[in-house]
């Protein structure tokens, strides 16, 4: 990810589906037990959850990812 100034969000609602698909793919393959810690993956998902204008379906997908991280 690029260097962001304070208050800048890494995701936009228009690009969020691709980011969610990437997170789903990574967490399906390696789970939260990969090279990165659960804390890292949780923060990535929570970052996405903070995107303004989140659609209910996007929220549901991200919540499932958080649940998967917690269960691993």
N, CA, C and O of each residue as an XYZ file, in Angstrom:
288
protein
N       0.828     -1.182      0.000
C       0.000      0.000      0.000
C       0.863      1.231      0.000
O       2.005      1.203      0.459
N       0.326      2.301     -0.508
C       1.069      3.541     -0.569
C       1.052      4.257      0.761
O       0.216      3.967      1.617
N       1.972      5.195      0.943
C       2.046      5.990      2.155
C       0.856      6.932      2.180
O       0.644      7.688      1.232
N       0.077      6.896      3.253
C      -1.122      7.704      3.346
C      -0.960      8.773      4.401
O      -0.378      8.530      5.458
N      -1.471      9.949      4.116
C      -1.439     11.007      5.111
C      -2.511     10.729      6.158
O      -3.452      9.982      5.890
N      -2.384     11.320      7.347
C      -3.382     11.085      8.394
C      -4.788     11.434      7.898
O      -4.994     12.463      7.255
N      -5.739     10.569      8.204
C      -7.111     10.800      7.799
C      -7.451     10.257      6.418
O      -8.624     10.239      6.045
N      -6.469      9.818      5.655
C      -6.709      9.249      4.335
C      -7.030      7.771      4.498
O      -6.357      7.055      5.240
N      -8.048      7.330      3.808
C      -8.441      5.920      3.889
C      -7.819      5.143      2.733
O      -7.741      5.649      1.613
N      -7.376      3.914      3.001
C      -6.718      3.130      1.954
C      -7.678      2.573      0.906
O      -7.253      2.210     -0.191
N      -8.959      2.504      1.232
C      -9.932      1.920      0.314
C     -11.006      2.938     -0.033
O     -11.308      3.838      0.750
N     -11.575      2.778     -1.217
C     -12.779      3.514     -1.584
C     -13.859      2.485     -1.847
O     -13.562      1.327     -2.140
N     -15.094      2.897     -1.747
C     -16.195      1.969     -1.951
C     -16.152      1.371     -3.366
O     -16.623      0.254     -3.581
N     -15.589      2.110     -4.323
C     -15.516      1.623     -5.703
C     -14.452      0.551     -5.903
O     -14.550     -0.242     -6.840
N     -13.458      0.510     -5.059
C     -12.375     -0.469     -5.188
C     -12.415     -1.532     -4.093
O     -11.561     -2.417     -4.039
N     -13.400     -1.434     -3.237
C     -13.442     -2.313     -2.070
C     -13.695     -3.777     -2.429
O     -13.134     -4.665     -1.787
N     -14.517     -4.046     -3.431
C     -14.799     -5.443     -3.779
C     -13.527     -6.194     -4.162
O     -13.361     -7.360     -3.802
N     -12.635     -5.535     -4.888
C     -11.368     -6.178     -5.252
C     -10.520     -6.435     -4.013
O      -9.874     -7.478     -3.910
N     -10.517     -5.496     -3.076
C      -9.749     -5.676     -1.840
C     -10.333     -6.805     -1.001
O      -9.593     -7.601     -0.422
N     -11.653     -6.874     -0.936
C     -12.303     -7.956     -0.176
C     -11.988     -9.303     -0.825
O     -11.684    -10.273     -0.131
N     -12.060     -9.361     -2.149
C     -11.751    -10.619     -2.855
C     -10.320    -11.062     -2.568
O     -10.057    -12.251     -2.384
N      -9.403    -10.108     -2.529
C      -8.008    -10.432     -2.214
C      -7.898    -10.982     -0.794
O      -7.243    -12.000     -0.572
N      -8.530    -10.320      0.158
C      -8.484    -10.793      1.548
C      -9.110    -12.180      1.662
O      -8.581    -13.044      2.360
N     -10.232    -12.394      0.982
C     -10.875    -13.716      1.018
C      -9.948    -14.781      0.450
O      -9.837    -15.874      1.006
N      -9.289    -14.466     -0.644
C      -8.385    -15.436     -1.267
C      -7.227    -15.780     -0.347
O      -6.916    -16.954     -0.146
N      -6.595    -14.773      0.206
C      -5.442    -15.003      1.087
C      -5.860    -15.754      2.337
O      -5.191    -16.702      2.749
N      -6.952    -15.341      2.936
C      -7.373    -15.991      4.175
C      -7.935    -17.386      3.921
O      -7.926    -18.217      4.830
N      -8.418    -17.666      2.724
C      -8.847    -19.028      2.388
C      -7.652    -19.947      2.192
O      -7.698    -21.118      2.570
N      -6.588    -19.425      1.605
C      -5.405    -20.243      1.337
C      -4.584    -20.503      2.594
O      -4.345    -21.653      2.964
N      -4.159    -19.433      3.242
C      -3.253    -19.551      4.379
C      -3.935    -19.325      5.718
O      -3.391    -19.680      6.764
N      -5.092    -18.753      5.690
C      -5.752    -18.413      6.930
C      -4.975    -17.352      7.675
O      -3.992    -16.812      7.166
N      -5.407    -17.064      8.849
C      -4.741    -16.058      9.668
C      -3.438    -16.593     10.241
O      -2.723    -15.872     10.936
N      -3.122    -17.859      9.953
C      -1.897    -18.461     10.484
C      -0.757    -18.404      9.488
O       0.201    -19.169      9.603
N      -0.840    -17.524      8.524
C       0.200    -17.410      7.518
C       1.393    -16.649      8.088
O       1.547    -16.511      9.301
N       2.222    -16.166      7.188
C       3.405    -15.410      7.565
C       3.054    -14.207      8.444
O       3.820    -13.834      9.332
N       1.902    -13.613      8.192
C       1.465    -12.453      8.962
C       0.585    -12.911     10.117
O      -0.021    -13.981     10.058
N       0.517    -12.113     11.147
C      -0.232    -12.496     12.341
C      -1.721    -12.197     12.201
O      -2.151    -11.482     11.296
N      -2.485    -12.760     13.113
C      -3.913    -12.475     13.178
C      -4.148    -10.978     13.333
O      -5.094    -10.433     12.763
N      -3.307    -10.327     14.086
C      -3.444     -8.887     14.306
C      -3.344     -8.129     12.990
O      -4.101     -7.189     12.748
N      -2.409     -8.539     12.145
C      -2.246     -7.892     10.840
C      -3.512     -8.050     10.009
O      -4.032     -7.069      9.476
N      -4.011     -9.284      9.894
C      -5.184     -9.524      9.064
C      -6.409     -8.837      9.637
O      -7.214     -8.279      8.892
N      -6.559     -8.872     10.963
C      -7.689     -8.191     11.591
C      -7.651     -6.699     11.277
O      -8.687     -6.105     10.977
N      -6.474     -6.091     11.342
C      -6.377     -4.657     11.071
C      -6.703     -4.355      9.609
O      -7.330     -3.337      9.316
N      -6.287     -5.224      8.690
C      -6.620     -5.017      7.266
C      -8.130     -5.064      7.059
O      -8.684     -4.221      6.354
N      -8.800     -6.041      7.667
C     -10.246     -6.162      7.514
C     -10.950     -4.990      8.191
O     -11.899     -4.437      7.635
N     -10.500     -4.607      9.377
C     -11.119     -3.476     10.073
C     -10.929     -2.174      9.298
O     -11.808     -1.313      9.304
N      -9.783     -2.031      8.630
C      -9.553     -0.873      7.766
C     -10.601     -0.826      6.658
O     -11.172      0.225      6.369
N     -10.839     -1.968      6.052
C     -11.838     -2.045      4.987
C     -13.238     -1.757      5.532
O     -14.046     -1.104      4.873
N     -13.515     -2.247      6.734
C     -14.817     -1.996      7.351
C     -15.063     -0.515      7.621
O     -16.213     -0.087      7.710
N     -14.016      0.254      7.750
C     -14.171      1.679      8.047
C     -14.390      2.525      6.794
O     -14.482      3.750      6.880
N     -14.475      1.878      5.634
C     -14.682      2.598      4.375
C     -16.064      3.238      4.359
O     -17.066      2.552      4.563
N     -16.129      4.539      4.119
C     -17.443      5.200      4.028
C     -18.243      4.664      2.845
O     -17.684      4.405      1.779
N     -19.538      4.500      3.031
C     -20.412      4.052      1.945
C     -20.438      2.557      1.743
O     -20.881      2.084      0.696
N     -19.976      1.805      2.716
C     -19.926      0.350      2.640
C     -21.325     -0.219      2.388
O     -22.277      0.128      3.088
N     -21.442     -1.085      1.398
C     -22.712     -1.750      1.099
C     -22.942     -2.873      2.108
O     -21.979     -3.431      2.635
N     -24.201     -3.213      2.384
C     -24.485     -4.311      3.320
C     -23.786     -5.620      2.927
O     -23.308     -6.348      3.796
N     -23.725     -5.918      1.638
C     -23.068     -7.162      1.215
C     -21.565     -7.107      1.488
O     -20.966     -8.118      1.854
N     -20.955     -5.940      1.313
C     -19.534     -5.788      1.617
C     -19.298     -5.940      3.114
O     -18.343     -6.589      3.540
N     -20.168     -5.341      3.900
C     -20.050     -5.457      5.359
C     -20.142     -6.919      5.788
O     -19.368     -7.379      6.628
N     -21.096     -7.645      5.202
C     -21.274     -9.058      5.553
C     -20.035     -9.876      5.187
O     -19.602    -10.721      5.970
N     -19.468     -9.637      4.019
C     -18.261    -10.378      3.605
C     -17.103    -10.086      4.551
O     -16.366    -10.993      4.938
N     -16.947     -8.832      4.917
C     -15.854     -8.455      5.828
C     -16.080     -9.034      7.224
O     -15.133     -9.460      7.884
N     -17.322     -9.047      7.664
C     -17.607     -9.637      8.979
C     -17.289    -11.125      8.980
O     -16.771    -11.647      9.967
N     -17.597    -11.816      7.877
C     -17.244    -13.250      7.776
C     -15.729    -13.440      7.865
O     -15.251    -14.395      8.478
N     -14.982    -12.525      7.248
C     -13.514    -12.617      7.335
C     -13.045    -12.428      8.774
O     -12.165    -13.151      9.242
N     -13.628    -11.462      9.476
C     -13.249    -11.272     10.891
C     -13.569    -12.536     11.692
O     -12.768    -12.967     12.521
N     -14.727    -13.124     11.446
C     -15.097    -14.364     12.147
C     -14.096    -15.478     11.841
O     -13.705    -16.227     12.737
N     -13.684    -15.585     10.582
C     -12.715    -16.609     10.185
C     -11.384    -16.403     10.903
O     -10.761    -17.363     11.357
N     -10.953    -15.152     11.001
C      -9.689    -14.844     11.695
C      -9.787    -15.265     13.158
O      -8.865    -15.881     13.692
N     -10.892    -14.937     13.798
C     -11.064    -15.273     15.206
C     -11.133    -16.779     15.443
O     -10.702    -17.266     16.488
N     -11.673    -17.513     14.477
C     -11.819    -18.967     14.618
C     -10.531    -19.719     14.356
O     -10.405    -20.881     14.742
N      -9.565    -19.070     13.701
C      -8.337    -19.789     13.342
C      -7.369    -19.829     14.503
O      -6.282    -20.394     14.381
